[in-house]
Amino acid sequence: MIIIIMGVAGSGKTTVGKLLAESLGWKFSDADAFHSPENVDKMRRGIPLSEADRKPWLEDLQTAIKQWLQENTNVVLACSALKDSYRQFLVVDSDGIQLVYLKGTYDLIQNRLQERQNHYMTEILLQSQFESLEEPLNSLYIDVSQPPQAIVQNIRTVFKI
């Protein structure tokens, strides 16, 4: 099974994803690691990525997802997946992939990003993230104001894992 933890920057995807993967004994992967150095540089400078910038990133993610499914590797993937078209592209097997949407208010997430250290994604791009966000229809919605451990327990309870 693959659980994709999605949401805007600062919603807790990596924190929750790592905790969930650790609690399950699963592999954790962060979609940020699939970005090209050029994409990371753009985001670091506060420049939103274009669809052309995202295309190779999404293709690499899809390839990894297909490989994990083929190998029956259980993975928690932290991935923004802000648009429905991105999620449709990544969810190549609706039976083997679950989607978790970490939802929070703009103010809460902005505060988190202002406190974050050593990450290329800062609050500069938060407005563009919220503008791009198309909330998913078929996913588990989680309120990010909860503590990360409570979020992990909620995910495990809902998915019975």
Buried (B, 14 or more C-beta within 10 A) or exposed (E): BBBBBBBBBBBBBBBBBBBBBEBBEBEBBBBBEBBEEEBBEBBBEEBBBEEEBBEBBBEBBBEBBEEBBEEEBBBBBBBBBBBEEBBEBBBBEEEBBBBBBBBBEEEBBBBBBEEEEEEBBBBBBBEBBBEBBEEBEEBBEBEBEBEBEEBBBBBEEEBEB
